[in-house]
């Protein structure tokens, strides 16, 4: 067998998330089904992150064990061949051979997400499943001031969902930056790992600051409180994108096939 890494792009609308679920179609199920056809045998995949229903992926990294002889004979079959078998909302953008003990989840040392907000008075028609619509003006400067308070290693208990199973709420937030271009506000975030709903809860609190409901200093108080009930509402899933998985020797965005990025 040959373990391979695959960079996967997907539109999360209509899917129950990355992980197989009994209540609907998942990205994992679709990818494993397509790979099994190419490999003529069952194939299991593991991803760098388990995105929720409605969350999108630009460069999700997954690993799978496939037949070595098949992969060496035609590695692009695991890109173009697989894509012909996938729903149009999912595409493999590139693959590479990795060591047999490589693990997409446990070897990942940094993950990156982007959250998109459509900031104008009228709701979007085209972008309605790509952004969170926010009709009130956002103060980008104040949002960045609040974001700066969250950088570094902290206990993020206030920003994790009740169903979070992580043993510790300690995480190191390495980037949290808010930018705006026309109507689109982007919140880019990177960390060693994330808690359940952590990014969407961070976004919800930054928006509270942006619309003037909370002072910037409230964010520091949330960190110290370690109490989810004091945090803002969870931002909708459809504005969130998984954008990169970073490992010791490569990143998921770096193995996108030439010409596809």
N, C-alpha and C positions, 0 to 999 in steps of 0.2 A: 504494500500500500504506500501511497505518497500523500502526505499531508500538504494541503494547499491553503493559501490565504486568498480570499475573494473580497474585492471591494464592491459593495452593493448600493445602488441608488433606488429609492422607492418613494412613491406617493402613498402616504399612510391613510388617505381617505378611503373608507370602506373596508379597512382591515382592523382586526382586533389587537394589533400591535405586532412586535417581532415574534414573540414566543407562541408556540402552538397552544391553541385554546379549544375547548369543546363548543364554545358559543359563537364561533365564526372563523372566517379565513384569516390566516396569519402569513407574514412574510416568510418565516421559517418553514412552514409547511409547503408553500409554493416553491421555495428554492430547493428543499430536499426532494420534492417530487420530480422536479426537472432534472436535478443531478442524477437521480436514480435511473432515469431513462438513458442519459448519456453513458452512465457507468454500467448499465444492465444489472444493477444490484442496489440494495438499500444504501442510502448515504445520510449520515447525520451531520448537522451543522451546529456550531456554537458561535455566538456573536459577541462583540466587544461590549454591547449594551442591550438591554431588553426594553425597547421603546414601547410606550403605551399606545393604545388605540388612537389613531388620528395623527400621530407624530410622524414626520417625514425623515428620510435619510438621504444625504448627499454622498456620503462616503463611509457607510457602515462597513466594518471589517468582520468577516466571519471565517472560520476555518472548517475544513472538511477532509476526511480521508477518502481518497479515490484510488482506482486501480493505477498503479505506477505505469504499466505498459501502455495503457490508454492515454494517460496524461502526457507521457513523453512522446508518443506518436503524434498527438494533435492537441497541444495545450489550449489552442484557441477554441476548441470544441467546448471548453468549459466557460467560454465567454459567449461566442456567437451561437453555438448549438444550444446552450442553456437558455439564452435569451429568446430563441424561437419557441421555447416551451413554456416560458413564463408569461403571466398576465402583463399587459402593456404598462401597468403601473410599477413594475419591478424590472430592473436591469442590472446584470453583472457588468461592471466597467473594466475589470482587469483581474488577473490572478498572478500568483507567484508561488513557487515551491518553497516550503519552509521545513524546518527540522521536525522530526516526529513528535517531539515533546512541546512544540509551540502551542500556546493556548490563547485564543483571541481575547478571552475575558481576563484570565488571571495574569497574563504577561503584559497587558496594556498598562502603561504608566501614566498616561494622560488622555483625557477625553475632551472633546470640544463640541459645543452646541451653539446654535444661533437662534434667537427668538425674534420674530418679525411682527411688528405692529403697524396697522394702516391707520395713520393719524390725520383724519380730516372729518368734517362735519357729516358728510354723506357716506353711507355704507358702500363698500366696494361691490361691484358686480362680478368682475373677473377674478379678483383676489380673495374672495370670501372664504376659501378653504386653505389659504396660504398665509393669512395674517389674522391677528386679533384686531378687530376694529375698535378703535378708541376715538370717539368724536371730540372729546375735550382736548385742548392744546396741552402738550407735554413740555415741561421745562427740562431740556436735555442737560443743561449745566448742573442743575440740582440732582438729577438722576445720577450723573457721574460722580458728584460729591458723595452721594449715598453709597454708590458702588465701591468707592475707594475704601470705605469703612469695612467692607466685607472681605477685602483681599487678605490673603495669608491663611494661616492654619487656625481654625476655630472649631468650637462645638456648634454645629448647625442644627441643633434640635428644634429650634423655632421654625426651621424651613423644611422639615421632613414630614411626610404624610403619616397618618396614624398607623397605616399598614406596613410601614418600613420595618424590614427584618434585619437591618444592619446591626451588628453587635455594638458598634461605636458610631457616634455622630461626628467624630473628628474628621474633618476634610481640609485639604489645602486648596484654596481658591487662588489660581494663578493669573487669571484675567477676568475682568468684568467691565466691559466697555460699552457705552451707549453712543450710537451715531445716528444721524438722520440725513436722508437724501430724498428731497421732495416730500411725498406723503409717507414714505417708508422709514420707520424707526427700527434699527437693528440693535439687539443686545447680544454681544458675543461673550461667551464664557468658557473658560478652560479650568480644569481641576484634575487632581490625581484620581478622583472618583466622585460620584454623586450619590446622594441619598434619594430615596423614592420621592418623586415629585419636587426635588430640591430646586431645579432650574425654574420650573413654572411658579413655585412659591417665591423665589427671589424676584422674578419678573413682576408678580402681583404686588409685592411690596415696593419695588422701584416705581411702579406706575402710581401707587398711592402718593409717593413723593412728587412725581412728575406733574400730577394734576393739582397739587397743593393741599391735599388732604392731610398729609403728614409732613412735619419738618424733617430735614435731613438727619438730625440727631436721633430721630426715632429708630433708625436702623441699628445704631449701636445698642440701644436699649433692647431690641429684639434679640441680638446675639447674647447679651447678658442674661436675658430672661430664660432662655432655653425652654420656651413654652409655645407650642404650635398655635394655641388659641389666640395669641397676641399678634400673630402674623396676618397678612392680608389674604384675600381669596386666591385660590390657585388659578393661574392664567390658563386659558383654553389650550388643549393639546395641539390644535391644528396650526398654531403659530410657531411650533418648535421643530427644529431641524438638527439631526445628528450630523456634524460636519467633518470630524476627523478623529481617528484613533492613532495614538502615538506609541511606538514601541522602541526598544533600544536600537534597532538597526533600520527601521523604516516607519513610514506613516501610511495610513490607508489611502490618503490622497496621492501618494507617490506611486502607487501601483495601478493607477488608472491607465488603461491602454492609450498609447499616443494617438492624438487626434480626437479623443473623447473628453478632453478637459482643457 
